[in-house]
Amino acid sequence: MNNDHRLRQGVERDARGFDRAQRRQRTVLAQARFLGTLGLMLVLPIVGGAYLGLWLDERLPGYSQSWTLSLLLLGVLVGAVNVFLMLRD
């Protein structure tokens, strides 16, 4: 009788663990959303830095394209840090 009780408890525990694992499993839509978010977190700082740098270069004559290149590189750095921090969690 005691062995049956232990067996039943073990099966119930395994079934709860299986249900929990199924609920945590990512769907294709969730994975696509995650990858899209990663892409945006990388691309938006780069594009934003390039546009801000271009705007500053147009407003401040004589500096050629130094703002554009500097802020583009800063955008690459910020985007890479964003992706790293998101993947680390």
C-alpha positions, 0 to 999 in steps of 0.5 A, a space after each residue: 500500500 505504501 509503495 502505491 502511494 509513493 508511486 502515485 505521488 511520483 507520477 503526479 509530481 512528474 505530470 505537474 512538471 510536464 504541464 509546467 514545462 509545456 506552458 513555458 515552451 515558447 511558440 513560434 509567434 513568441 520566438 518571432 516577437 523576441 527576434 523582432 525586438 532584438 532587431 529593433 533594439 540593435 537597429 534603432 540606436 544606429 539609425 537614430 544616431 545616424 540621423 541625429 549626426 546628419 542633422 547636426 552636420 547640417 546645422 554646424 557647417 565646417 565639421 564635415 561629417 564628423 557628427 554623423 560618423 561619431 553618432 553612428 558608431 555610438 549607435 552601434 555601441 548602444 545597440 550592441 549593449 542593448 542586445 547583450 543585456 537583453 540576451 543575458 537575462 
